[in-house]
């Protein structure tokens, strides 16, 4: 993995995520250079300064976009807004859970994303999925009337904005597949603005997503799939085990026993995905203290669950994933005995995509997954 900040895995993860989601190396370098020395102090120190440095680049890009838009150069403006969204999304996820101004920063992410859609992708729209008396915020990228559709769940710290800038929905659309990118409970806008926290029973919000798609009439009801990356590698298989209207499932990072991973992290084994880690996970899971969170986390596993998956099931994992042990990928695959078409794909350092959810070579991994989905849905030419 490209390591701009030697020895600081967490900060490097944001760098490669930004670069492999359409970022430009010069802009990322300008965002990172002012905080290069701070990175040596660890992942928690300096996150406010990182926010300021990355925001300066976002400010420049937004100014460029406004000027281009005034000149009638809508594509250039939209591209600048897209990169600004990418960088601000990565910087925002690095902040402490209740850092001052965090809601306003995330609102700016939403605003920049909408400007991107308006200028270069008007087909992608913001939607609200009815869920238990409130709604789950989502983006929907269509692929034509009656197309198959993939629901996409994010993980512990990603957002629907990162799903979009990753390029994965565009890969699916090129293969005739729509995408519903969802901020599920415990993530993105659902957590920040809706106060919805994560839960073990992910089939609850998966059912709400399927209900929404069926009611919309925009997709093929027999070809609705579900993919989840990072902690979504637990969310998606759990949902597919119990929500039988789903036609396929992808675990993008085999989070087979996330509760066990938390015990490893208490012992300082493995890497964390974000700074201020315990503060973050208690926020996501609505836990008032660490002991309560650890008790909740013990139920976040797929033992006795993936055996219930009865649709095609793809498990994707990086050989050098420093957060989620590789053995969990084998466990999810080996236990999914009722799946009529199960596949385990491990990405190696030699080819790239070997880190957590393939962030070190995200396009390589996402293209593979998109092709597998298209093969199952029968949309590949």
C-alpha positions as CSV (number, residue, x, y, z in Angstrom):
1,X,0.0,0.0,0.0
2,X,1.2,3.5,-0.8
3,X,2.2,5.0,2.6
4,X,2.4,8.8,2.4
5,X,2.7,8.9,6.2
6,X,5.3,6.2,7.2
7,X,4.0,4.2,10.2
8,X,0.6,5.8,10.4
9,X,-1.7,3.1,8.9
10,X,-5.0,5.0,9.7
11,X,-4.0,8.2,7.9
12,X,-2.5,6.2,5.0
13,X,-5.8,4.5,4.6
14,X,-7.6,7.8,3.9
15,X,-4.9,8.8,1.4
16,X,-5.2,5.6,-0.6
17,X,-9.0,5.8,-0.4
18,X,-9.0,9.3,-1.8
19,X,-6.5,8.5,-4.5
20,X,-8.3,5.3,-5.6
21,X,-11.7,7.1,-5.6
22,X,-10.8,9.6,-8.3
23,X,-8.4,11.8,-6.3
24,X,-5.4,13.5,-8.0
25,X,-2.0,12.9,-6.5
26,X,-1.0,16.6,-6.7
27,X,-4.2,17.7,-4.8
28,X,-3.8,14.9,-2.2
29,X,-0.1,15.9,-1.7
30,X,-1.1,19.5,-1.1
31,X,-3.7,18.3,1.4
32,X,-1.2,16.1,3.2
33,X,2.0,18.0,3.1
34,X,1.1,20.5,5.9
35,X,0.5,17.7,8.4
36,X,3.2,15.4,7.5
37,X,5.1,15.9,10.7
38,X,2.0,15.6,12.8
39,X,1.3,12.1,11.4
40,X,4.4,10.8,13.2
41,X,2.6,11.5,16.6
42,X,0.0,8.7,15.9
43,X,-3.4,8.5,14.3
44,X,-5.4,10.4,17.0
45,X,-3.2,13.5,17.3
46,X,-3.5,16.1,14.6
47,X,-6.8,15.1,13.1
48,X,-8.2,18.7,13.5
49,X,-5.1,20.0,11.6
50,X,-5.6,17.3,9.0
51,X,-9.2,18.6,8.6
52,X,-8.0,22.1,8.1
53,X,-5.3,21.1,5.5
54,X,-7.7,19.0,3.5
55,X,-10.4,21.6,3.7
56,X,-8.0,24.2,2.2
57,X,-7.8,22.0,-0.9
58,X,-11.6,21.6,-1.0
59,X,-12.0,25.3,-0.8
60,X,-9.7,25.8,-3.8
61,X,-11.6,23.2,-5.8
62,X,-15.0,24.7,-4.9
63,X,-13.8,28.1,-6.0
64,X,-12.5,26.6,-9.3
65,X,-15.9,24.8,-9.8
66,X,-17.8,28.0,-9.2
67,X,-15.7,29.9,-11.8
68,X,-16.0,27.1,-14.3
69,X,-19.8,27.0,-13.8
70,X,-20.0,30.7,-14.4
71,X,-18.1,30.3,-17.6
72,X,-20.5,27.6,-18.7
73,X,-18.0,24.8,-18.3
74,X,-20.3,22.4,-16.5
75,X,-18.2,19.3,-16.9
76,X,-15.1,20.8,-15.5
77,X,-17.2,22.3,-12.6
78,X,-18.8,18.9,-11.9
79,X,-15.5,17.1,-11.9
80,X,-14.1,19.7,-9.4
81,X,-17.1,19.2,-7.1
82,X,-16.7,15.5,-7.3
83,X,-13.1,15.6,-6.2
84,X,-13.9,18.1,-3.5
85,X,-16.6,15.7,-2.2
86,X,-14.1,12.8,-2.2
87,X,-11.5,14.7,-0.1
88,X,-13.9,16.2,2.4
89,X,-15.6,12.9,2.9
90,X,-12.2,11.3,3.8
91,X,-11.2,14.1,6.1
92,X,-14.6,14.2,7.9
93,X,-14.5,10.5,8.7
94,X,-11.2,11.0,10.5
95,X,-12.7,13.4,13.1
96,X,-13.7,12.6,16.7
97,X,-17.3,11.5,16.9
98,X,-18.6,14.8,18.4
99,X,-16.0,17.2,17.1
100,X,-17.2,20.8,17.0
101,X,-18.6,21.6,13.5
102,X,-18.7,18.0,12.3
103,X,-22.4,18.2,11.3
104,X,-21.7,21.3,9.3
105,X,-18.8,19.7,7.6
106,X,-20.9,16.7,6.7
107,X,-23.6,18.9,5.4
108,X,-21.1,20.5,3.1
109,X,-20.2,16.9,1.8
110,X,-23.9,16.5,1.0
111,X,-24.1,19.9,-0.8
112,X,-21.0,19.2,-2.9
113,X,-22.3,15.8,-3.8
114,X,-25.6,17.3,-5.0
115,X,-23.8,19.8,-7.1
116,X,-21.9,17.0,-8.7
117,X,-25.1,15.2,-9.6
118,X,-26.7,18.3,-10.9
119,X,-23.8,19.1,-13.3
120,X,-22.5,15.7,-14.5
121,X,-24.8,12.9,-13.4
122,X,-28.4,14.2,-13.2
123,X,-29.6,10.6,-13.4
124,X,-28.4,9.8,-9.9
125,X,-30.9,11.1,-7.3
126,X,-31.2,11.4,-3.6
127,X,-34.0,9.2,-2.2
128,X,-35.4,8.5,1.3
129,X,-36.2,4.9,2.2
130,X,-39.1,4.5,4.8
131,X,-37.8,2.8,7.9
132,X,-39.4,2.4,11.3
133,X,-41.1,5.8,11.3
134,X,-38.2,7.6,9.8
135,X,-36.1,7.3,6.6
136,X,-32.7,6.0,5.5
137,X,-31.0,8.5,3.2
138,X,-29.7,7.0,0.0
139,X,-28.6,7.7,-3.6
140,X,-30.0,5.8,-6.5
141,X,-28.1,5.4,-9.8
142,X,-30.5,4.0,-12.4
143,X,-29.5,1.7,-15.3
144,X,-32.7,1.8,-17.4
145,X,-36.3,0.5,-16.9
146,X,-36.5,-3.0,-15.4
147,X,-32.7,-3.2,-14.8
148,X,-31.4,-5.4,-12.0
149,X,-30.2,-3.5,-8.9
150,X,-27.6,-3.7,-6.2
151,X,-28.2,-2.4,-2.8
152,X,-24.9,-1.2,-1.2
153,X,-24.3,-1.0,2.5
154,X,-21.3,0.9,3.8
155,X,-19.3,0.0,6.9
156,X,-18.3,1.4,10.3
157,X,-17.0,4.8,9.0
158,X,-17.8,5.2,5.3
159,X,-20.7,7.0,3.8
160,X,-22.9,6.8,0.7
161,X,-20.8,9.7,-0.7
162,X,-17.7,7.5,-0.6
163,X,-19.7,4.7,-2.2
164,X,-20.5,7.0,-5.1
165,X,-17.0,8.5,-5.6
166,X,-15.5,5.1,-5.4
167,X,-16.7,4.5,-9.0
168,X,-18.4,1.2,-8.2
169,X,-22.0,2.4,-9.1
170,X,-20.6,3.7,-12.4
171,X,-19.1,0.2,-13.1
172,X,-22.4,-1.4,-12.3
173,X,-24.3,1.1,-14.5
174,X,-21.9,0.3,-17.4
175,X,-23.0,-3.3,-17.0
176,X,-26.7,-2.5,-17.0
177,X,-27.2,-2.7,-13.2
178,X,-28.7,0.1,-11.0
179,X,-27.3,0.9,-7.5
180,X,-29.0,2.0,-4.3
181,X,-26.3,3.4,-2.0
182,X,-27.6,3.4,1.6
183,X,-26.5,5.2,4.8
184,X,-27.7,2.4,7.0
185,X,-28.1,2.8,10.8
186,X,-24.8,3.6,12.4
187,X,-23.3,5.3,9.3
188,X,-23.3,8.4,7.3
189,X,-26.3,10.7,7.3
190,X,-28.5,8.2,9.1
191,X,-26.2,8.4,12.2
192,X,-25.1,12.0,11.9
193,X,-28.5,13.6,11.3
194,X,-31.0,10.9,12.1
195,X,-29.4,9.5,15.2
196,X,-29.9,5.9,14.0
197,X,-27.4,3.5,15.5
198,X,-26.2,0.1,14.3
199,X,-27.9,-3.2,15.4
200,X,-27.2,-6.9,14.9
201,X,-30.4,-7.5,12.9
202,X,-29.4,-6.0,9.6
203,X,-32.2,-7.8,7.8
204,X,-34.5,-5.1,9.2
205,X,-33.1,-2.3,7.0
206,X,-32.4,-4.7,4.1
207,X,-36.1,-5.5,4.0
208,X,-36.9,-1.7,4.0
209,X,-34.6,-1.3,1.0
210,X,-36.2,-4.1,-0.9
211,X,-39.7,-2.8,-0.1
212,X,-38.6,0.6,-1.5
213,X,-37.2,-0.8,-4.7
214,X,-40.3,-3.0,-5.3
215,X,-42.6,0.0,-4.7
216,X,-40.6,2.2,-7.1
217,X,-41.2,-0.1,-10.1
218,X,-37.8,1.0,-11.4
219,X,-35.9,-2.3,-11.2
220,X,-36.4,-6.0,-11.9
221,X,-37.9,-7.5,-8.7
222,X,-36.3,-10.8,-9.3
223,X,-32.8,-9.4,-9.5
224,X,-32.1,-7.3,-6.4
225,X,-28.7,-8.0,-4.8
226,X,-26.8,-6.7,-1.8
227,X,-23.2,-5.9,-1.3
228,X,-21.5,-4.5,1.8
229,X,-17.9,-3.4,2.3
230,X,-15.9,-3.4,5.5
231,X,-18.4,-3.8,8.4
232,X,-20.9,-4.3,5.6
233,X,-19.1,-7.6,5.2
234,X,-21.1,-8.6,8.2
235,X,-24.2,-6.5,7.5
236,X,-24.8,-7.9,4.0
237,X,-24.4,-11.7,4.6
238,X,-26.5,-11.3,7.8
239,X,-29.3,-9.6,5.8
240,X,-29.1,-12.1,2.9
241,X,-29.5,-15.0,5.3
242,X,-32.9,-13.8,6.5
243,X,-34.2,-11.5,3.7
244,X,-35.1,-14.1,1.1
245,X,-36.1,-11.6,-1.7
246,X,-32.5,-10.9,-2.3
247,X,-31.0,-12.6,-5.4
248,X,-27.3,-12.5,-4.5
249,X,-24.9,-11.3,-1.9
250,X,-21.3,-9.9,-1.8
251,X,-19.2,-9.7,1.3
252,X,-16.6,-7.0,0.3
253,X,-14.3,-7.8,3.2
254,X,-15.2,-10.9,5.2
255,X,-16.2,-9.4,8.6
256,X,-17.3,-12.8,9.8
257,X,-16.7,-12.2,13.5
258,X,-16.5,-8.5,14.2
259,X,-17.1,-9.0,17.9
260,X,-14.0,-11.1,18.1
261,X,-12.1,-8.4,16.2
262,X,-13.0,-5.9,19.0
263,X,-11.4,-8.2,21.6
264,X,-8.3,-8.2,19.5
265,X,-8.3,-4.5,19.3
266,X,-8.6,-4.3,23.1
267,X,-5.3,-6.2,23.1
268,X,-3.9,-3.8,20.5
269,X,-3.8,-6.5,17.8
270,X,-4.4,-5.5,14.3
271,X,-5.1,-2.0,12.9
272,X,-8.0,0.4,13.5
273,X,-9.9,2.0,10.5
274,X,-10.3,5.4,12.1
275,X,-8.7,7.6,14.7
276,X,-10.4,8.0,18.1
277,X,-11.5,4.4,17.6
278,X,-13.4,3.5,20.8
279,X,-15.1,6.9,20.8
280,X,-16.3,6.2,17.2
281,X,-17.6,2.7,17.8
282,X,-19.6,3.7,20.8
283,X,-21.2,6.5,18.8
284,X,-22.0,4.1,15.9
285,X,-23.6,1.4,18.2
286,X,-25.2,3.9,20.6
287,X,-23.3,2.5,23.6
288,X,-22.8,4.7,26.6
289,X,-19.6,3.1,27.7
290,X,-17.0,0.6,26.5
291,X,-18.3,-2.3,28.5
292,X,-21.7,-2.0,27.0
293,X,-20.3,-1.8,23.5
294,X,-18.2,-4.9,24.0
295,X,-21.2,-6.8,25.2
296,X,-23.2,-5.7,22.1
297,X,-20.3,-6.6,19.8
298,X,-20.2,-10.2,20.9
299,X,-23.3,-10.8,18.9
300,X,-21.9,-9.4,15.7
301,X,-20.8,-12.6,14.0
302,X,-21.9,-14.9,11.2
303,X,-21.5,-18.3,12.8
304,X,-24.8,-20.1,12.3
305,X,-25.9,-17.3,9.9
306,X,-24.1,-17.7,6.6
307,X,-25.4,-21.3,6.5
308,X,-28.8,-19.8,5.8
309,X,-27.7,-18.0,2.6
310,X,-29.4,-19.7,-0.3
311,X,-28.4,-17.3,-3.1
312,X,-25.1,-16.8,-5.0
313,X,-22.5,-15.5,-2.5
314,X,-19.2,-13.9,-3.2
315,X,-16.6,-13.4,-0.5
316,X,-13.8,-10.9,-1.4
317,X,-10.8,-10.3,0.9
318,X,-7.3,-8.8,0.8
319,X,-4.5,-11.2,1.7
320,X,-2.8,-8.4,3.7
321,X,-5.9,-7.0,5.4
322,X,-4.5,-5.6,8.6
323,X,-7.9,-5.1,10.2
324,X,-9.9,-8.3,9.5
325,X,-8.0,-11.6,9.6
326,X,-7.9,-13.5,6.4
327,X,-9.2,-16.6,8.2
328,X,-12.6,-15.0,8.4
329,X,-12.9,-15.1,4.6
330,X,-12.3,-18.8,4.6
331,X,-14.8,-19.2,7.4
332,X,-17.6,-17.3,5.7
333,X,-17.0,-19.3,2.4
334,X,-16.7,-22.7,4.1
335,X,-19.9,-22.2,6.2
336,X,-22.1,-20.9,3.3
337,X,-22.9,-24.5,2.2
338,X,-26.5,-23.7,1.1
339,X,-25.4,-21.2,-1.5
340,X,-25.8,-22.6,-5.0
341,X,-22.9,-20.5,-6.3
342,X,-20.3,-19.5,-3.7
343,X,-16.9,-18.0,-4.5
344,X,-14.0,-16.9,-2.5
345,X,-11.6,-14.3,-4.2
346,X,-8.5,-13.3,-2.3
347,X,-6.5,-10.4,-3.7
348,X,-2.7,-10.6,-3.3
349,X,0.0,-8.0,-2.9
350,X,1.4,-8.9,-6.3
351,X,-1.8,-7.8,-8.1
352,X,-3.0,-5.2,-5.7
353,X,-6.2,-5.0,-3.6
354,X,-4.6,-6.9,-0.8
355,X,-5.4,-4.4,1.9
356,X,-8.7,-3.8,3.7
357,X,-11.5,-4.0,1.2
358,X,-8.9,-3.5,-1.5
359,X,-8.4,0.2,-0.8
360,X,-4.8,0.0,-2.1
361,X,-6.2,-0.9,-5.6
362,X,-9.9,-0.2,-5.3
363,X,-10.7,-0.1,-9.0
364,X,-9.2,-3.5,-9.6
365,X,-11.3,-5.0,-6.8
366,X,-14.5,-3.2,-7.7
367,X,-14.3,-4.2,-11.4
368,X,-13.9,-7.8,-10.4
369,X,-17.0,-7.6,-8.2
370,X,-19.0,-5.8,-10.8
371,X,-18.2,-8.5,-13.4
372,X,-19.2,-11.2,-10.9
373,X,-22.5,-9.5,-10.3
374,X,-23.1,-9.0,-14.0
375,X,-22.4,-12.7,-14.6
376,X,-24.9,-13.8,-12.0
377,X,-27.6,-11.3,-13.2
378,X,-26.8,-12.1,-16.9
379,X,-26.1,-8.5,-18.0
380,X,-22.6,-9.0,-19.3
381,X,-22.5,-8.8,-23.1
